[in-house]
Amino acid sequence: MIKAVIFDLDNTLVDFIYMKNQAIDSAIRGMIDSGLKIDHKIAKNKIFDIYERKGYEYQEVLNQFILSINGCIDYRILAAGIVCYRRSKEQSLRTYPKVQSTLNNIRVLGLKLGLITDAPSREAWTRLYSVKIHNSFDRVITSDDTNTFKPNPEPFKLMLKHFNILPHEAVMVGDWPERDLDGAKSVGIKTAFAKYGASNINEKQNYNSDVILTNIDEILDYIKLENSK
């Protein structure tokens, strides 16, 4: 019997990659307009290389990028990039289709709702408030709460303890098999692969999850099937 559904945040509820691409494109245009001499495509590749090394929550990415191009920080260019990034981020942050209705329908079924994210608390709650789903969850666990990142079992154990349920009574929904799904499976939680939000996933890859979701609302059918057994 499933009693709780636990969601990842980025690329499971929120289209993080779309937002990041839009924001970085806007930041680059702003920096070029302010005098930075670089091709847009080259700039974008350099910025995402920094993200790959430092993590997608790295706050000094534009500082490091400008420093790598000019050898020093031009604060006029940096300011343009930051302002353009923030404006675009606010405008482009969005949930996937049917997220809000799916969360509501899970609640109607009488289940608990949790969220586990590797994002820091400030960034996680900012995104939740921005897309107006901040009141949807009974418990939100960020990387700040356990000082660990998925697939470390600690955040999953903490969620189970909070809900006072057994591992097989929960299902974890996430887009990253090696983090979201493997972390959940390591403590015995059922898994749902959010294929709709996954990027750079081989079509022939074995996801090894209990269910594969092509749309988020398909989790409702899975819950009803499991709870009818």
PAZAPA-4460 file (N, C-alpha, C; in steps of 0.05 Angstrom, whole numbers, plus 32768, in hexadecimal, padded with zeros to 4 digits):
% residues 229
    n_x    n_y    n_z   ca_x   ca_y   ca_z    c_x    c_y    c_z   seq   type   mol
   8011   7FE8   8000   8000   8000   8000   8012   8019   8000     1      M     A
   800E   8029   7FEC   801D   8042   7FEA   8010   8057   7FFB     2      I     A
   801F   8063   800E   8014   8078   801F   8020   8093   801A     3      K     A
   8036   8094   800B   8044   80AE   8006   8051   80AE   7FEB     4      A     A
   8050   80C5   7FDE   805E   80C9   7FC5   8073   80DE   7FC9     5      V     A
   808C   80D8   7FC2   80A3   80EA   7FC5   80AC   80F3   7FAA     6      I     A
   80AF   810D   7FA6   80B7   8117   7F8C   80D3   8124   7F8E     7      F     A
   80E2   8121   7F78   80F9   8132   7F73   80EE   814D   7F69     8      D     A
   80FE   8162   7F69   80F5   817C   7F60   80FC   8183   7F43     9      L     A
   8116   8186   7F3E   811F   818F   7F24   811D   8179   7F0F    10      D     A
   8110   8180   7EF9   810B   816E   7EE2   80F9   8157   7EE9    11      N     A
   80EB   815A   7F00   80D5   8147   7F07   80BB   8156   7F0B    12      T     A
   80BD   816C   7F1A   80A6   817E   7F1D   80AA   8198   7F0E    13      L     A
   80C2   81A2   7F0F   80C9   81BC   7F02   80DC   81B6   7EEB    14      V     A
   80D6   81C3   7ED4   80E7   81C0   7EBC   8100   81D1   7EBF    15      D     A
   8113   81C6   7ECF   812B   81D5   7ED7   813D   81DA   7EBF    16      F     A
   8141   81C7   7EAD   8153   81CA   7E97   8149   81E0   7E84    17      I     A
   812F   81E1   7E7F   8124   81F6   7E6E   812A   8211   7E7B    18      Y     A
   8124   8214   7E94   812A   822D   7EA2   8147   8235   7EA1    19      M     A
   8159   8221   7EA6   8175   8227   7EA6   817F   8230   7E8A    20      K     A
   8175   8223   7E75   817D   822B   7E5A   8173   8247   7E53    21      N     A
   815A   824D   7E5A   814F   8267   7E54   815E   827D   7E64    22      Q     A
   8164   8278   7E7D   8172   828C   7E8E   818E   8290   7E84    23      A     A
   819D   827B   7E7D   81B8   827F   7E74   81B9   828D   7E59    24      I     A
   81A7   8286   7E47   81A6   8294   7E2D   81A2   82B2   7E32    25      D     A
   818F   82B9   7E44   818A   82D5   7E4A   81A2   82E2   7E56    26      S     A
   81AF   82D5   7E68   81C7   82E0   7E75   81DD   82E5   7E61    27      A     A
   81E1   82D3   7E4E   81F6   82D6   7E3A   81F0   82EE   7E28    28      I     A
   81D7   82F1   7E20   81CF   8308   7E0F   81D4   8322   7E1E    29      R     A
   81CE   8322   7E38   81D2   833A   7E47   81F0   8341   7E4A    30      G     A
   8200   832D   7E4E   821D   8332   7E51   822A   833A   7E36    31      M     A
   8221   832F   7E20   822B   8337   7E06   8223   8353   7E00    32      I     A
   820A   835A   7E06   8200   8376   7E01   8210   838A   7E12    33      D     A
   821B   8380   7E29   822A   8392   7E3A   8248   8392   7E34    34      S     A
   8250   8385   7E1F   826B   8387   7E16   827C   836E   7E16    35      G     A
   8271   8357   7E1F   8281   833F   7E1F   8284   8335   7E03    36      L     A
   829D   832F   7DFB   82A4   8327   7DE0   82A6   8308   7DDF    37      K     A
   8290   82FC   7DD7   8290   82DE   7DD6   8278   82D5   7DC5    38      I     A
   827B   82BF   7DB7   8265   82B3   7DA9   8251   82A7   7DBD    39      D     A
   8237   82AA   7DB7   8223   82A0   7DCA   8225   8282   7DCF    40      H     A
   8229   8272   7DBB   822A   8256   7DBE   8243   824D   7DCE    41      K     A
   8259   825A   7DC9   8272   8254   7DD8   826E   825C   7DF6    42      I     A
   8261   8273   7DFA   825C   827B   7E16   824A   8267   7E25    43      A     A
   8236   825E   7E17   8223   824B   7E24   8231   8231   7E2B    44      K     A
   8242   8227   7E19   8251   820F   7E1E   8263   8212   7E36    45      N     A
   8270   8229   7E38   8282   822E   7E4E   8273   822F   7E69    46      K     A
   825C   823C   7E69   824D   823F   7E82   8243   8223   7E8B    47      I     A
   8239   8213   7E78   822F   81F9   7E80   8246   81E6   7E88    48      F     A
   825D   81EB   7E7D   8275   81DC   7E86   827A   81E1   7EA4    49      D     A
   8277   81FB   7EAC   827B   8202   7EC8   8266   81F4   7ED9    50      I     A
   824D   81F5   7ECF   8237   81E7   7EDE   823D   81CA   7EE2    51      Y     A
   8247   81BD   7ECD   824D   81A0   7ECE   8262   819B   7EE4    52      E     A
   8275   81AD   7EE6   828B   81A9   7EFA   8282   81B1   7F16    53      R     A
   8273   81C6   7F19   826C   81D2   7F33   8250   81CB   7F3D    54      K     A
   823F   81C1   7F2B   8224   81BC   7F33   8211   81D2   7F29    55      G     A
   81F8   81CB   7F23   81E5   81DE   7F17   81DB   81F3   7F2A    56      Y     A
   81E1   81F0   7F44   81D9   8205   7F57   81F0   8218   7F5D    57      E     A
   8206   8215   7F4F   821E   8226   7F53   8217   8244   7F4E    58      Y     A
   821A   8254   7F63   8211   8270   7F61   8225   8283   7F55    59      Q     A
   823E   827B   7F52   8253   828C   7F47   825A   8286   7F2A    60      E     A
   8247   8279   7F1C   824D   8270   7F01   8254   8287   7EEE    61      V     A
   8245   829D   7EF0   824B   82B3   7EDD   8265   82C2   7EE5    62      L     A
   826B   82C3   7EFE   8285   82CE   7F07   829C   82BE   7EFB    63      N     A
   829A   82A4   7EFE   82B0   8293   7EF4   82B1   8294   7ED6    64      Q     A
   829A   8295   7EC9   829A   8296   7EAB   82A7   82AF   7EA1    65      F     A
   82A0   82C7   7EAC   82AC   82E0   7EA4   82CA   82E0   7EA9    66      I     A
   82D1   82D6   7EC0   82ED   82D5   7EC8   82FD   82C4   7EB4    67      L     A
   82F1   82AE   7EAB   82FF   829D   7E98   8302   82AA   7E7C    68      S     A
   82F0   82BD   7E76   82F2   82CA   7E5C   8304   82E3   7E5D    69      I     A
   8300   82F3   7E71   830E   830D   7E72   8326   830D   7E85    70      N     A
   8329   82F9   7E96   833F   82F9   7EA9   8339   830A   7EC2    71      G     A
   8323   8318   7EC2   831A   8328   7ED9   82FC   832B   7ED7    72      C     A
   82F0   8334   7EED   82D3   8338   7EEE   82CC   8354   7EE5    73      I     A
   82BD   8356   7ECF   82B2   8370   7EC7   8296   8371   7ED3    74      D     A
   8292   8381   7EE7   8278   8381   7EF6   8261   838C   7EE6    75      Y     A
   8267   839C   7ED2   8251   83A5   7EC0   8246   838D   7EB1    76      R     A
   8258   837D   7EA7   824F   8365   7E98   8242   8351   7EAB    77      I     A
   824E   834D   7EC2   8242   833A   7ED6   8226   8342   7EDE    78      L     A
   8222   835C   7EE4   8208   8366   7EEC   81F3   8361   7ED6    79      A     A
   81FB   8365   7EBD   81E8   8361   7EA7   81E1   8343   7EA6    80      A     A
   81F4   8332   7EA9   81EF   8315   7EA8   81DC   830D   7EBF    81      G     A
   81E2   8316   7ED7   81D2   830F   7EEF   81B5   8318   7EEC    82      I     A
   81B1   8331   7EE4   8196   833C   7EE2   8186   832E   7ECC    83      V     A
   8193   8329   7EB5   8185   831C   7E9F   817F   82FF   7EA7    84      C     A
   8191   82F2   7EB5   818C   82D6   7EBE   8174   82D5   7ED1    85      Y     A
   8174   82E7   7EE4   815E   82E6   7EF8   8143   82EC   7EEC    86      R     A
   8142   82FF   7EDA   8128   8305   7ECC   811E   82EE   7EBC    87      R     A
   8130   82E1   7EAD   8128   82CB   7E9D   8120   82B3   7EAE    88      S     A
   812F   82AE   7EC3   8129   8298   7ED5   810D   829A   7EE0    89      K     A
   8105   82B1   7EE9   80EA   82B5   7EF4   80D5   82B0   7EDF    90      E     A
   80DA   82B8   7EC6   80C6   82B5   7EB1   80C4   8299   7EA6    91      Q     A
   80DA   828A   7EA7   80DA   8270   7E9A   80D7   8258   7EAD    92      S     A
   80D8   825D   7EC7   80D4   8247   7EDA   80B7   823D   7ED9    93      L     A
   80B4   8223   7ED3   8099   8218   7ED0   8099   81FB   7ED8    94      R     A
   8081   81F1   7EE0   807E   81D5   7EE5   8078   81C6   7ECB    95      T     A
   807A   81AC   7ECC   8071   819C   7EB6   8053   819B   7EB6    96      Y     A
   8046   8195   7E9F   8029   8194   7E9E   801E   8180   7EB2    97      P     A
   8008   8187   7EBE   7FF8   8177   7ED1   8006   8172   7EEC    98      K     A
   801A   8181   7EF2   8027   817E   7F0C   8014   8185   7F23    99      V     A
   8008   819D   7F22   7FF7   81A5   7F38   7FDF   8193   7F3B   100      Q     A
   7FD2   818B   7F25   7FBB   8179   7F27   7FC3   815E   7F32   101      S     A
   7FDA   8154   7F2A   7FE4   813A   7F34   7FE9   813B   7F52   102      T     A
   7FF6   8150   7F5B   7FFA   8153   7F78   7FE0   8155   7F87   103      L     A
   7FCD   8163   7F7C   7FB2   8166   7F89   7FA4   814B   7F8A   104      N     A
   7FA6   813B   7F74   7F99   8121   7F73   7FA6   810D   7F86   105      N     A
   7FC0   810F   7F8A   7FCD   80FD   7F9D   7FC3   8104   7FB9   106      I     A
   7FC0   811D   7FBE   7FB5   8126   7FD8   7F98   811B   7FDC   107      R     A
   7F88   811C   7FC7   7F6D   8112   7FC8   7F6C   80F4   7FCF   108      V     A
   7F80   80E6   7FC6   7F82   80C9   7FCC   7F8A   80C4   7FE9   109      L     A
   7F91   80D9   7FF8   7F97   80D6   8014   7FB4   80D0   801A   110      G     A
   7FC6   80D4   8006   7FE2   80CD   8009   7FF2   80E6   8012   111      L     A
   8008   80E1   801F   801B   80F6   8026   802C   80FD   800E   112      K     A
   8035   8117   800D   8046   8120   7FF8   8060   812A   8003   113      L     A
   8076   8120   7FF8   8091   8129   8000   80A1   8132   7FE8   114      G     A
   80B7   8141   7FEE   80C9   814A   7FD9   80E5   8148   7FE3   115      L     A
   80F7   813B   7FD3   8113   8139   7FDA   8123   8145   7FC2   116      I     A
   8133   8159   7FC8   8142   8166   7FB3   815F   816B   7FBC   117      T     A
   8171   816A   7FA8   818D   8170   7FAE   8192   818E   7FAE   118      D     A
   817E   819E   7FA7   8182   81BB   7FA8   8183   81C5   7FC5   119      A     A
   8192   81DB   7FCA   8192   81E7   7FE4   8176   81F2   7FEB   120      P     A
   8171   81F6   8005   8157   81FE   800E   814D   8217   8001   121      S     A
   815E   822C   7FFF   8155   8245   7FF4   814C   8242   7FD7   122      R     A
   815C   8234   7FC7   8156   8231   7FAB   813D   821F   7FA7   123      E     A
   813B   820A   7FB7   8124   81F8   7FB5   810A   8206   7FBB   124      A     A
   810A   8214   7FD2   80F1   8222   7FDA   80EA   8239   7FC7   125      W     A
   80FF   8247   7FBC   80FA   825C   7FA9   80EC   8251   7F90   126      T     A
   80F5   8239   7F87   80E8   822D   7F6F   80CC   8224   7F76   127      R     A
   80C8   8218   7F8D   80AD   820F   7F95   8099   8226   7F96   128      L     A
   80A2   823C   7FA2   8091   8254   7FA4   808B   8260   7F89   129      Y     A
   80A0   8260   7F78   809D   826C   7F5D   8088   825E   7F4C   130      S     A
   8086   8244   7F4F   8072   8235   7F3F   8059   822E   7F4F   131      V     A
   8058   8239   7F67   8040   8237   7F78   8038   821B   7F81   132      K     A
   804C   820B   7F87   8046   81F0   7F92   8053   81ED   7FAE   133      I     A
   8059   8204   7FBB   8067   8203   7FD4   8056   81F8   7FEB   134      H     A
   803B   81F8   7FE8   802A   81EE   7FFD   8021   81D1   7FF7   135      N     A
   802C   81C5   7FE3   8023   81AA   7FDB   802F   8193   7FEB   136      S     A
   8045   8198   7FFA   8054   8182   8005   8052   8182   8024   137      F     A
   8050   816A   802F   8051   8166   804C   806D   8169   8057   138      D     A
   8081   8162   8046   809D   8164   804F   80AF   8169   8037   139      R     A
   80C0   817D   8039   80D4   8183   8024   80F0   817F   8031   140      V     A
   8100   816E   8024   811B   8169   802E   812F   8172   8018   141      I     A
   8140   8185   801F   8154   818F   800D   8170   8185   8014   142      T     A
   8184   818B   8004   819F   8182   800A   81A9   818E   8024   143      S     A
   819E   81A5   802C   81A6   81B2   8045   819D   81A2   805E   144      D     A
   8187   8193   805B   817C   8184   8072   818D   816D   807B   145      D     A
   819B   8160   8068   81AC   8149   806F   81C9   814C   8068   146      T     A
   81CF   8163   805A   81EB   8167   8051   81F5   8150   803F   147      N     A
   81E2   8145   8030   81E9   812F   801E   81DA   8134   8004   148      T     A
   81E1   8124   7FF0   81D4   8125   7FD6   81CB   8109   7FCE   149      F     A
   81B5   8107   7FC0   81AC   80ED   7FB6   81C2   80E2   7FA4   150      K     A
   81C7   80C8   7FA4   81B7   80B2   7FAF   81BC   80AB   7FCD   151      P     A
   81C9   80BC   7FDC   81CD   80B6   7FF8   81B2   80AF   8005   152      N     A
   81B1   809B   8014   8197   8092   8020   818B   80A4   8035   153      P     A
   819B   80B6   8040   8192   80C6   8057   8179   80D6   8052   154      E     A
   8176   80E5   803C   815D   80F4   8039   8145   80E2   8036   155      P     A
   8149   80CB   802A   8132   80B8   8027   812A   80AD   8042   156      F     A
   813E   80A6   8053   8138   809C   806E   812A   80B1   807E   157      K     A
   8133   80CA   807B   8127   80E0   808A   810A   80E4   8082   158      L     A
   8104   80E1   8068   80E8   80E4   805F   80D7   80CE   806A   159      M     A
   80E1   80B5   8069   80D1   809F   8074   80CC   80A2   8092   160      L     A
   80E0   80AC   80A0   80DD   80B0   80BD   80C8   80C6   80C2   161      K     A
   80C9   80DB   80B2   80B5   80F1   80B6   8099   80E7   80B2   162      H     A
   8095   80D6   809D   807A   80CC   8097   8073   80B4   80A8   163      F     A
   8087   80A8   80B6   8082   8091   80C7   8076   807A   80B7   164      N     A
   8083   8074   80A0   8079   805F   808E   8090   804C   8087   165      I     A
   808A   8034   807D   809E   8021   8074   80A7   8028   8058   166      L     A
   80BF   8020   8050   80C9   8028   8035   80B6   8020   801E   167      P     A
   80AB   8008   801F   809A   7FFF   8009   807F   800E   8008   168      H     A
   807A   801F   801B   8061   802E   801C   8065   804A   800F   169      E     A
   807C   804E   8002   8082   8068   7FF5   808C   8062   7FD9   170      A     A
   8088   8075   7FC7   8093   8074   7FAC   80A1   808F   7FA7   171      V     A
   80B9   808D   7F9B   80C9   80A4   7F94   80C7   80A9   7F76   172      M     A
   80C0   80C2   7F6F   80BE   80CA   7F53   80D5   80DC   7F4C   173      V     A
   80E6   80D5   7F39   80FD   80E5   7F32   8107   80E0   7F15   174      G     A
   8116   80F3   7F0B   8120   80F2   7EEF   813C   80E7   7EED   175      D     A
   814A   80E4   7F03   8166   80DC   7F02   8169   80C0   7F0E   176      W     A
   816B   80AB   7EFE   816C   8090   7F08   8182   808C   7F1D   177      P     A
   819B   8096   7F17   81B1   8091   7F29   81B0   809F   7F43   178      E     A
   819F   80B3   7F45   819C   80C2   7F5E   8181   80BD   7F6B   179      R     A
   816C   80C6   7F5D   8151   80C4   7F68   8149   80A7   7F6D   180      D     A
   814C   8096   7F59   8141   807B   7F5A   8154   8068   7F6A   181      L     A
   816E   806A   7F65   8180   8059   7F74   8180   805F   7F92   182      D     A
   817E   8079   7F98   817D   8081   7FB4   8165   8077   7FC2   183      G     A
   814E   8078   7FB4   8135   806E   7FC0   8136   804F   7FC3   184      A     A
   813F   8042   7FAE   8141   8024   7FAF   8154   801B   7FC5   185      K     A
   8168   802B   7FCB   817B   8022   7FE0   816F   801F   7FFB   186      S     A
   8158   802B   8000   814A   8029   801A   8130   801A   8017   187      V     A
   8129   8010   7FFE   8111   8000   7FFA   80F9   800E   7FF1   188      G     A
   80FC   8028   7FE9   80E5   8037   7FDF   80E0   8030   7FC1   189      I     A
   80C7   802F   7FBA   80BF   802A   7F9E   80C8   8042   7F8D   190      K     A
   80CB   803D   7F73   80D5   8053   7F62   80C4   8057   7F49   191      T     A
   80C2   8070   7F40   80B4   8078   7F28   80C7   808A   7F18   192      A     A
   80CF   8081   7F00   80E1   8091   7EF0   80D2   80A6   7EE0   193      F     A
   80D8   80BF   7EE5   80CC   80D6   7ED7   80D9   80DA   7EBC   194      A     A
   80D3   80C8   7EA9   80E0   80C9   7E8F   80DB   80E3   7E80   195      K     A
   80C4   80F0   7E85   80BD   8109   7E78   80D1   811F   7E7E   196      Y     A
   80DE   811E   7E95   80F1   8133   7E9D   810E   812C   7E9A   197      G     A
   8114   8113   7E92   8130   810A   7E91   813D   8114   7E77   198      A     A
   8156   811C   7E7A   8166   8125   7E63   817E   8113   7E60   199      S     A
   8187   8110   7E47   819F   8100   7E41   819C   80E3   7E4A   200      N     A
   8184   80D8   7E48   817F   80BD   7E50   817D   80AC   7E37   201      I     A
   818C   8096   7E36   818B   8084   7E1F   8170   8076   7E1E   202      N     A
   8163   8076   7E07   8149   806A   7E04   8148   804C   7E0C   203      E     A
   815F   803F   7E09   8161   8022   7E0E   816A   801C   7E2A   204      K     A
   816E   8031   7E3A   8179   802D   7E55   8164   801F   7E66   205      Q     A
   816E   800D   7E77   815C   7FFF   7E8A   815A   8011   7EA3   206      N     A
   8143   801C   7EA7   813F   802F   7EBE   813C   8020   7ED8   207      Y     A
   8134   8007   7ED7   8132   7FF6   7EF0   8121   8004   7F05   208      N     A
   810A   800F   7EFC   80F8   801C   7F0F   80DE   800C   7F0F   209      S     A
   80CD   8010   7F23   80B4   8002   7F25   80A0   800B   7F10   210      D     A
   80A2   8024   7F08   8091   802F   7EF3   809F   8045   7EE4   211      V     A
   809A   8048   7ECA   80A5   805E   7EBA   808F   8071   7EB3   212      I     A
   8092   808B   7EB8   807E   809F   7EB3   8085   80AF   7E9B   213      L     A
   8073   80B0   7E87   8077   80C2   7E70   8069   80DC   7E75   214      T     A
   8056   80DD   7E88   804A   80F5   7E92   8046   80F2   7EB0   215      N     A
   8048   8108   7EBE   8047   8107   7EDC   802E   80FB   7EE6   216      I     A
   8017   8100   7ED9   7FFE   80F6   7EE5   7FFB   80D8   7EE3   217      D     A
   800D   80CA   7ED5   800C   80AD   7ED4   8013   80A0   7EEF   218      E     A
   801F   80B0   7F01   8024   80A5   7F1C   800A   809F   7F2A   219      I     A
   7FF5   80AC   7F23   7FDB   80A7   7F30   7FD1   808B   7F2A   220      L     A
   7FD4   8083   7F10   7FCC   8067   7F08   7FDC   8052   7F17   221      D     A
   7FF6   8058   7F1A   8008   8045   7F28   8000   8042   7F45   222      Y     A
   7FFA   8059   7F52   7FF2   8058   7F6E   7FD8   8048   7F72   223      I     A
   7FC4   804E   7F60   7FAB   8040   7F62   7FAD   8022   7F5E   224      K     A
   7FBF   801B   7F4B   7FC4   7FFE   7F45   7FD0   7FF1   7F5D   225      L     A
   7FE5   7FFD   7F68   7FF3   7FF1   7F7F   7FE1   7FEF   7F97   226      E     A
   7FD1   8003   7F9C   7FC0   8003   7FB3   7FA6   7FF2   7FB0   227      N     A
   7FA2   7FE8   7F98   7F8B   7FD6   7F94   7F93   7FB9   7F98   228      S     A
   7FAD   7FB4   7F9A   7FB6   7F99   7F9D   7FAF   7F8E   7FB9   229      K     A
***
